[in-house]
């Protein structure tokens, strides 16, 4: 806690002997309690940061790459090259099979039939038949029904209700009921005032007695409960709580320094006891040994394997050529060949199968002239 905060607290709560007495023991106890918690906290934070740098971030990047490679890219290709053209084709087909026929039916069948078969005759019927008929019916209804009813209401019912009911009721209310109600209200008001005067006197006496009792009870509560509790809070609980809070803050900061020092010591020991020997062993033993294995064992073995592979491929090629030559010689011995052909000389054109340009080594040789050439020679 900084000096300005101490000054702000000291301005309201002065530093007492009790505060100075409990400050050092409280800080020592709080430091002993907080130090393991701070070391565990720093250890968890360092482990979390190390796991985040070395495991979580590479794992997240790898998962993102796998998701992009195995899911998003195939889905994008599928959506772009398969689903979108398929949806367009289905949309066009649905439009052609369902929407366009209904549009044509609505535009060229339903609308003309409804317009010229229903709407136009109805408009003509309304304008030429129903409108004059309605006007005549309205005139008859007004003359035969509305006129008599209005005359009866205006000249019979309204005067009877006004002069037979409303005027007598108004006179009765103004001349009889109003004076009677005012007299009754005046009498009830006088009775209420007398009752209130009596009850007010009784209440004042009770209030004076209750006020004295309330003042006495309040004084006792303030003297015996509130004042000691306020003194205990201001002089004991508030300083102790403030010192505990300050001690916890100072102990947390000191525990952080100690935790970092312990962490640096452990890192130094790990580096000099494990890291440096492992690096020295890697540089002085593993690297020369690996170079020796690569140059003395792996490279010659690799070259020998390549040479053996080349020799095996050459032997297999020679064997295939020998078998092919023996097969041609056997076929030539069975079928017969040209007189001037020599062993190992160029052979004739290999025969071709019907409808294909591939050659069959075991088939008889085809003549150089085609059937069309032979027909032309015969005709000539």
C-alpha positions as CSV (number, residue, x, y, z in Angstrom):
1,X,0.0,0.0,0.0
2,X,1.5,3.4,-1.0
3,X,2.0,6.4,1.2
4,X,-1.0,8.3,-0.1
5,X,-3.3,5.5,0.8
6,X,-1.7,5.3,4.3
7,X,-2.2,9.0,4.7
8,X,-5.8,8.8,3.6
9,X,-6.5,6.0,6.2
10,X,-4.5,7.7,8.9
11,X,-6.5,10.9,8.4
12,X,-9.7,9.0,9.6
13,X,-8.1,6.3,11.8
14,X,-4.9,7.3,13.7
15,X,-2.1,4.8,14.2
16,X,-2.6,3.4,17.7
17,X,-0.4,1.2,20.0
18,X,-2.6,-1.8,19.2
19,X,-2.0,-1.3,15.5
20,X,1.8,-1.1,15.9
21,X,1.8,-4.1,18.2
22,X,0.0,-6.5,15.9
23,X,1.5,-5.3,12.6
24,X,4.7,-7.4,12.5
25,X,3.3,-10.7,13.9
26,X,0.3,-10.4,11.5
27,X,2.6,-9.8,8.5
28,X,4.9,-12.8,9.5
29,X,1.9,-15.1,9.8
30,X,0.3,-14.0,6.6
31,X,3.6,-14.3,4.7
32,X,4.0,-17.9,6.0
33,X,0.4,-18.6,4.8
34,X,0.6,-16.8,1.5
35,X,4.1,-18.0,0.3
36,X,3.0,-21.6,-0.6
37,X,-0.1,-20.3,-2.3
38,X,2.0,-17.8,-4.4
39,X,4.6,-20.5,-5.3
40,X,1.8,-22.9,-6.4
41,X,0.2,-20.0,-8.4
42,X,3.5,-19.1,-10.1
43,X,4.2,-22.8,-10.9
44,X,0.7,-23.2,-12.4
45,X,1.1,-20.0,-14.4
46,X,4.5,-21.0,-15.7
47,X,3.2,-24.5,-16.6
48,X,0.2,-23.0,-18.4
49,X,2.4,-20.6,-20.4
50,X,4.8,-23.4,-21.3
51,X,2.0,-25.7,-22.3
52,X,0.4,-22.9,-24.3
53,X,3.6,-22.2,-26.2
54,X,4.8,-25.8,-26.8
55,X,1.6,-27.8,-27.0
56,X,-1.7,-25.9,-27.3
57,X,-0.7,-23.4,-30.0
58,X,1.0,-26.0,-32.3
59,X,-1.9,-28.4,-31.6
60,X,-4.4,-25.7,-32.5
61,X,-2.5,-24.8,-35.7
62,X,-2.3,-28.5,-36.6
63,X,-6.0,-29.0,-36.0
64,X,-6.8,-25.9,-37.9
65,X,-4.7,-27.2,-40.8
66,X,-6.3,-30.6,-40.7
67,X,-9.7,-29.1,-40.5
68,X,-9.0,-26.8,-43.5
69,X,-7.3,-29.6,-45.5
70,X,-9.7,-32.5,-44.7
71,X,-13.0,-30.7,-44.1
72,X,-13.2,-27.1,-45.4
73,X,-11.3,-27.6,-48.7
74,X,-13.3,-30.7,-49.7
75,X,-16.5,-29.2,-48.6
76,X,-15.7,-26.0,-50.5
77,X,-14.8,-28.0,-53.6
78,X,-17.9,-30.1,-53.2
79,X,-20.1,-27.1,-52.7
80,X,-18.6,-25.2,-55.6
81,X,-18.3,-28.0,-58.2
82,X,-21.1,-30.4,-57.2
83,X,-23.8,-28.9,-55.0
84,X,-24.0,-25.5,-56.6
85,X,-24.4,-26.9,-60.2
86,X,-26.8,-29.6,-58.8
87,X,-28.9,-27.0,-57.0
88,X,-29.0,-24.8,-60.1
89,X,-30.0,-27.8,-62.2
90,X,-32.7,-28.8,-59.7
91,X,-33.9,-25.2,-59.5
92,X,-34.2,-24.9,-63.2
93,X,-35.9,-28.3,-63.5
94,X,-38.4,-27.5,-60.7
95,X,-39.1,-24.1,-62.3
96,X,-39.6,-25.7,-65.7
97,X,-41.8,-28.5,-64.4
98,X,-43.8,-26.8,-61.7
99,X,-43.6,-23.0,-61.8
100,X,-43.7,-22.2,-65.5
101,X,-46.8,-24.4,-66.2
102,X,-48.7,-22.8,-63.3
103,X,-47.7,-19.3,-64.5
104,X,-48.9,-20.1,-68.0
105,X,-52.1,-21.7,-66.6
106,X,-52.8,-18.6,-64.4
107,X,-51.9,-16.1,-67.1
108,X,-53.5,-17.6,-70.1
109,X,-56.4,-19.6,-68.6
110,X,-57.5,-18.6,-65.1
111,X,-57.1,-14.8,-65.5
112,X,-59.0,-14.6,-68.9
113,X,-61.8,-16.9,-67.6
114,X,-62.1,-15.0,-64.3
115,X,-62.0,-11.7,-66.1
116,X,-64.3,-12.2,-69.0
117,X,-66.4,-15.1,-67.6
118,X,-67.0,-13.8,-64.1
119,X,-65.8,-10.3,-63.4
120,X,-67.3,-8.5,-66.5
121,X,-70.7,-10.1,-66.2
122,X,-70.8,-9.3,-62.4
123,X,-69.9,-5.7,-63.0
124,X,-72.5,-5.4,-65.7
125,X,-75.1,-7.1,-63.4
126,X,-74.2,-4.8,-60.5
127,X,-74.3,-1.6,-62.6
128,X,-77.4,-2.2,-64.6
129,X,-79.6,-4.4,-62.3
130,X,-78.5,-4.4,-58.7
131,X,-77.7,-0.7,-58.3
132,X,-81.2,0.6,-59.4
133,X,-82.9,-2.2,-57.5
134,X,-80.9,-1.3,-54.3
135,X,-81.7,2.4,-54.7
136,X,-85.4,1.6,-55.0
137,X,-85.3,-0.7,-52.0
138,X,-83.5,2.0,-49.9
139,X,-86.1,4.6,-50.9
140,X,-89.0,2.3,-49.9
141,X,-87.3,1.4,-46.6
142,X,-86.7,5.1,-45.7
143,X,-90.3,6.0,-46.6
144,X,-92.1,3.1,-45.0
145,X,-89.9,2.3,-41.9
146,X,-87.3,5.0,-41.0
147,X,-89.7,8.0,-41.4
148,X,-92.4,6.6,-39.0
149,X,-89.8,5.5,-36.4
150,X,-88.1,8.9,-36.4
151,X,-91.4,10.7,-36.1
152,X,-92.5,8.5,-33.2
153,X,-89.1,9.0,-31.4
154,X,-89.0,12.8,-31.9
155,X,-92.7,13.7,-31.3
156,X,-93.8,11.0,-28.8
157,X,-91.1,9.3,-26.8
158,X,-88.7,12.2,-26.2
159,X,-91.4,14.6,-24.9
160,X,-92.9,11.9,-22.7
161,X,-89.5,11.0,-21.2
162,X,-88.6,14.6,-20.7
163,X,-91.8,16.0,-19.1
164,X,-93.0,12.8,-17.5
165,X,-89.7,11.5,-15.9
166,X,-86.7,13.8,-16.1
167,X,-88.4,17.1,-15.0
168,X,-90.1,15.5,-11.8
169,X,-86.8,13.8,-10.9
170,X,-84.8,17.0,-11.2
171,X,-87.4,18.9,-9.0
172,X,-87.3,16.1,-6.4
173,X,-83.5,16.1,-6.2
174,X,-83.2,19.9,-5.9
175,X,-86.2,20.6,-3.6
176,X,-86.1,17.5,-1.3
177,X,-83.0,15.3,-1.5
178,X,-80.4,18.1,-1.5
179,X,-81.6,19.9,1.7
180,X,-82.1,16.6,3.5
181,X,-78.5,15.4,2.6
182,X,-76.9,18.7,3.7
183,X,-78.6,18.4,7.1
184,X,-77.6,14.9,7.6
185,X,-74.0,15.8,6.6
186,X,-73.9,18.7,9.1
187,X,-75.1,16.4,12.0
188,X,-72.6,13.7,11.2
189,X,-69.8,16.3,11.0
190,X,-70.6,17.6,14.5
191,X,-70.6,14.1,15.9
192,X,-67.3,13.4,14.3
193,X,-65.7,16.6,15.6
194,X,-66.7,15.7,19.2
195,X,-65.4,12.2,18.9
196,X,-62.1,13.3,17.4
197,X,-61.7,15.9,20.3
198,X,-62.1,13.1,22.9
199,X,-59.8,10.6,21.1
200,X,-57.2,13.4,20.5
201,X,-56.9,14.1,24.2
202,X,-56.5,10.4,25.0
203,X,-53.9,10.0,22.3
204,X,-51.9,13.0,23.5
205,X,-51.7,11.5,27.0
206,X,-50.6,8.1,25.6
207,X,-48.1,9.8,23.3
208,X,-46.5,11.7,26.1
209,X,-46.1,8.5,28.1
210,X,-44.7,6.5,25.1
211,X,-42.3,9.3,24.2
212,X,-40.7,9.2,27.6
213,X,-40.4,5.4,27.5
214,X,-38.9,5.6,23.9
215,X,-36.3,8.2,25.0
216,X,-35.3,6.0,27.9
217,X,-35.1,2.8,25.8
218,X,-33.1,4.7,23.1
219,X,-30.6,6.0,25.7
220,X,-30.1,2.6,27.2
221,X,-29.6,1.0,23.7
222,X,-27.1,3.7,22.6
223,X,-25.2,3.6,25.9
224,X,-25.1,-0.2,26.4
225,X,-24.9,-1.5,22.8
226,X,-24.2,1.0,20.1
227,X,-21.4,2.9,21.8
228,X,-19.3,-0.2,22.9
229,X,-19.9,-1.8,19.4
230,X,-18.8,1.4,17.7
231,X,-15.7,1.7,19.9
232,X,-14.8,-2.0,19.3
233,X,-15.2,-1.6,15.5
234,X,-13.3,1.7,15.4
235,X,-10.5,0.8,17.8
236,X,-10.0,-3.0,17.3
237,X,-11.7,-4.6,14.3
238,X,-11.0,-1.8,11.8
239,X,-7.2,-1.6,12.6
240,X,-6.9,-5.4,12.7
241,X,-8.7,-5.8,9.4
242,X,-6.7,-3.1,7.8
243,X,-3.4,-4.5,9.0
244,X,-4.4,-8.0,7.8
245,X,-5.2,-6.6,4.4
246,X,-1.9,-4.6,4.2
247,X,-0.1,-7.7,5.4
248,X,-1.7,-9.9,2.8
249,X,-0.7,-7.4,0.0
250,X,2.9,-7.1,1.3
251,X,3.1,-10.9,1.8
252,X,1.8,-11.6,-1.7
253,X,4.5,-9.2,-3.2
254,X,7.3,-10.7,-1.1
255,X,6.1,-14.3,-1.9
256,X,6.2,-13.3,-5.6
257,X,9.9,-12.3,-5.2
258,X,10.7,-15.5,-3.3
259,X,8.8,-17.6,-5.8
260,X,10.7,-16.0,-8.7
261,X,14.0,-16.5,-6.9
262,X,13.2,-20.2,-6.3
263,X,12.1,-20.6,-9.9
264,X,15.4,-19.1,-11.2
265,X,17.3,-21.4,-8.9
266,X,15.5,-24.5,-10.1
267,X,16.0,-23.3,-13.7
268,X,19.7,-22.8,-13.1
269,X,20.1,-26.2,-11.5
270,X,18.1,-27.8,-14.4
271,X,20.2,-26.0,-17.0
272,X,23.6,-27.0,-15.4
273,X,22.6,-30.5,-14.2
274,X,20.7,-31.7,-17.3
275,X,20.7,-29.2,-20.1
276,X,24.5,-28.5,-20.3
277,X,25.5,-32.2,-20.1
278,X,22.9,-33.2,-22.6
279,X,24.0,-30.4,-25.0
280,X,27.7,-31.5,-24.5
281,X,26.8,-35.1,-25.1
282,X,24.9,-34.2,-28.2
283,X,27.7,-32.0,-29.6
284,X,30.7,-34.3,-28.7
285,X,29.2,-37.8,-28.9
286,X,25.9,-38.0,-30.8
287,X,26.8,-35.6,-33.7
288,X,30.2,-37.3,-34.6
289,X,28.6,-40.7,-34.2
290,X,25.7,-39.7,-36.4
291,X,28.1,-38.3,-39.0
292,X,30.2,-41.5,-38.9
293,X,27.1,-43.7,-39.2
294,X,25.9,-41.6,-42.1
295,X,29.2,-41.5,-44.0
296,X,30.6,-45.0,-43.1
297,X,27.5,-47.1,-43.0
298,X,24.4,-45.5,-44.4
299,X,25.8,-43.9,-47.5
300,X,27.7,-47.1,-48.7
301,X,24.6,-49.2,-47.9
302,X,22.4,-46.8,-49.8
303,X,24.8,-46.9,-52.8
304,X,25.0,-50.7,-52.7
305,X,21.2,-50.9,-52.5
306,X,20.9,-48.6,-55.5
307,X,23.4,-50.7,-57.5
308,X,21.7,-53.9,-56.6
309,X,18.4,-52.4,-57.7
310,X,19.8,-51.3,-61.0
311,X,21.4,-54.8,-61.5
312,X,18.1,-56.5,-60.6
313,X,16.2,-54.3,-63.0
314,X,18.7,-55.0,-65.8
315,X,18.5,-58.8,-65.1
316,X,14.7,-58.7,-65.2
317,X,14.8,-56.7,-68.4
318,X,17.2,-59.1,-70.0
319,X,15.2,-62.1,-68.9
320,X,12.0,-60.5,-70.3
321,X,13.7,-59.9,-73.6
322,X,15.1,-63.4,-73.7
323,X,11.6,-64.9,-73.0
324,X,10.1,-62.6,-75.7
325,X,12.7,-63.6,-78.3
326,X,12.3,-67.3,-77.5
327,X,8.5,-67.0,-77.9
328,X,9.0,-65.3,-81.3
329,X,11.4,-68.0,-82.4
330,X,9.0,-70.7,-81.3
331,X,6.1,-69.1,-83.2
332,X,8.3,-68.6,-86.3
333,X,9.3,-72.3,-86.1
334,X,5.7,-73.4,-85.9
335,X,4.2,-71.1,-88.5
336,X,7.2,-70.4,-90.8
337,X,9.0,-67.2,-91.7
338,X,10.6,-65.5,-94.7
339,X,13.5,-67.1,-96.4
340,X,15.9,-64.2,-96.1
341,X,15.2,-63.6,-92.5
342,X,18.2,-64.0,-90.3
343,X,18.4,-64.8,-86.6
344,X,18.4,-61.6,-84.7
345,X,17.4,-59.5,-87.8
346,X,14.4,-57.1,-87.9
347,X,11.1,-58.9,-88.2
348,X,8.0,-57.9,-90.1
349,X,5.3,-55.5,-88.9
350,X,3.6,-57.1,-85.8
351,X,0.0,-58.1,-86.4
352,X,-2.7,-55.8,-85.1
353,X,-5.9,-56.9,-83.5
354,X,-9.3,-55.9,-84.9
355,X,-10.5,-52.5,-83.9
356,X,-7.2,-51.7,-82.0
357,X,-3.8,-50.3,-82.7
358,X,-2.0,-52.4,-80.2
359,X,0.3,-55.2,-81.3
360,X,0.2,-58.8,-80.2
361,X,3.7,-60.3,-80.2
362,X,2.4,-63.9,-80.4
363,X,0.0,-63.2,-83.3
364,X,0.9,-63.8,-87.0
365,X,2.2,-60.9,-89.0
366,X,-0.3,-58.9,-90.9
367,X,0.3,-58.2,-94.6
368,X,1.4,-54.7,-95.5
369,X,-1.4,-54.2,-98.1
370,X,-5.0,-53.7,-96.9
371,X,-8.2,-55.3,-98.3
372,X,-9.0,-52.1,-100.2
373,X,-5.6,-52.3,-102.0
374,X,-6.2,-55.9,-103.0
375,X,-9.6,-55.0,-104.4
376,X,-8.1,-52.1,-106.5
377,X,-5.4,-54.5,-107.8
378,X,-8.0,-57.1,-108.8
379,X,-10.2,-54.4,-110.6
380,X,-7.2,-53.0,-112.4
